[in-house]
Amino acid sequence: MKGRFRQSMNWLHTWGGFVLGWLLYFIFVTGALGYFEDEIDRWLKPEMVVVKTDLNQQQTLANVEAHLAAHAQQSPSWYISYPTERSPFLNATWLQLADKENNIEKAWVTKNIDPSSGAMVQARDTAGGRTLYRLHYNLHYIPHELAWWLTSFAALVMFIGLITGIIIHKKIFIELFTFRANKGLRAWLDIHNLFSVLPLPFHLMITYSGLVLLMTVTMTNVIKAGYADDDKAGLRFFNQAFADSYLRQPSDILPEQLSLQSVLHDAQLRYPQQKVSYIGSLARHSDKQHYEVWFDKYEGIELAAALTYRIEQDQVVIDVANGKQGVAAKIYDWFEHLHEGLFADIYLRWLYFLSGLMGAGMIATGMIIWALKRREKPTGNQPIKLGVIERLNAGIILGLPIAVGVFFASNRLLPIDMLGRELWEMHCLFIALGCCIVFCLLRCASRVWLDSLIIGASLFICLPLVNAMTTGQHLIWSWQQQDWLMLGGDLTMLGTGGVFALSAVILKRRSTRQNQQPARINSTIGQVEVMK
């Protein structure tokens, strides 16, 4: 019974991973990149002015408020964001109202402010790090709801794959410390086990939390069963299930004194140890106008409190955010913060990132093992040619990081004033991915991996050079200007190119050694025949 059960789990593990392996790989790679979406944004927007010194927040607020009054007086919402460790910029954001006569759509507009001169800086249009991050659940070119269903189903299959993987490996922790180099399939199995077991808690957390975050999509019928089945059922559900909790505090601010300046001053007095991340004025030009203050500091897996100032009954009151009201909603928030690493400092963020890449490596090695097993023990009836699967593996496993590199290159090479520039950055990514797949399908099977590694190495090593030639922000400049995010981006590109190059050298040496072995055997056989 145990043998049959383990065999059935092995079948489920193998075929579940094979059917959705490429999609899961895409999800893990783009999801891992999302942990550095703010840092990626810095590289993608070289025009942004990095703030390297502490600002006088009151004076800075007065200057930015003057800019907003000049450029967005009619806007119902303003936000001023202060520099943080991950996003060291001073930005002004406002809600632009629609203007049909001038063909202007309703949208949020963000402008970078140079604190030294007070001038607004126009950064290039770019898809940004957030779009890369959103790829892991929105995918691309398909409706969002369909993408959420696909990614949710993929997460379910992934979770099943993790559980069945634990079941079928009797000595899972012993196998963690086993590596049989130069043993073909066994070596790949050892690498697969290493990528699976070492970050296993992360894999279980990230997969299960992903299912939880998308449950409102996959369980819409449950929501409709409890609420009237109409277009507003989901809205009523969210308003009730995810209602926020607030602590009401009195304020000494007089109603006629309520402004961005007075709100900032009061927030700094109440929370002197916390740094203001951004401050906003919402519902302007109405009797519901209120102000928000958010802090940069995080506490555990919960975000720090946000303050809301409003006038009620001719008095200024302050609402301090205290999480969600319901226990279930609080648990949902915990899963969201765990999944997205919202509480993580730089070291934990790197751990998240590397664990995500190991998840991608686990899936990639699983796909390679699937092909190798069938190559070593071929069956008479193969529904799909094995060579096609092997080439597709190379095209997707190596093609996706190459496509991400092309995305970065397009940010520097596309014309700054190009219409729809941010859309074309994403088009370049998927065009590059398609080209890699076609190249691998047409290339000789023995060369696809090596050639793809060489292409990837060349691309990523050249990216810092392209950055220096197009922006003037080379490695030495970044070091001198203390622009650590730009420097870190360039060094990460070089490191990625180095990994591709090292992998190409190792693969080349192994291929040369394997080609020499038949020649030695033939030479030995010839010598024996001569002796006879």
Secondary structure, DSSP 8 states (H G I E B T S, - for coil): -HHHHHHHHHHHHHHHHHHHHHHHHHHHHHHHHGGGHHHHHHHH-TTS----S---HHHHHHHHHHHHHHH-TT-S-EEEE---SS---EEEEEEE--BTTTTB--EEEEEEE-TTT--EE------HHHHHHHHHHH-SSS-HHHHHHHHHHHHHHHHHHHHHHHHH-TTHHHHHT---TT-THHHHHHHHHHHHHTTHHHHHHHHHHHHHHTHHHHTHHHHHHHS-SSTTHHHHHHHHHT-EEEEEEE----GGG-SHHHHHHHHHHH-TTS-EEEEEEESTTSTT-EEEEEES-EETTEE--EEEEEEETTEEEEEEEEEESSHHHHHHHHHHHHHHTTT--HHHHHHHHHHHHHHHHHHHHHHHHHHHHHHHS--S--SS-HHHHHHHHHHHHTHHHHHHHHHHHHHHHS-TT-TTHHHHHHHHHHHHHHHHHHHHHHS-TTTHHHHHHHHHHHHHHHHHHHHHHHHS--HHHHHHTT-HHHHHHHHHHHHHHHHHHHHHHHHHHHHHHHHHHHHHHHHHHHHHHHH-
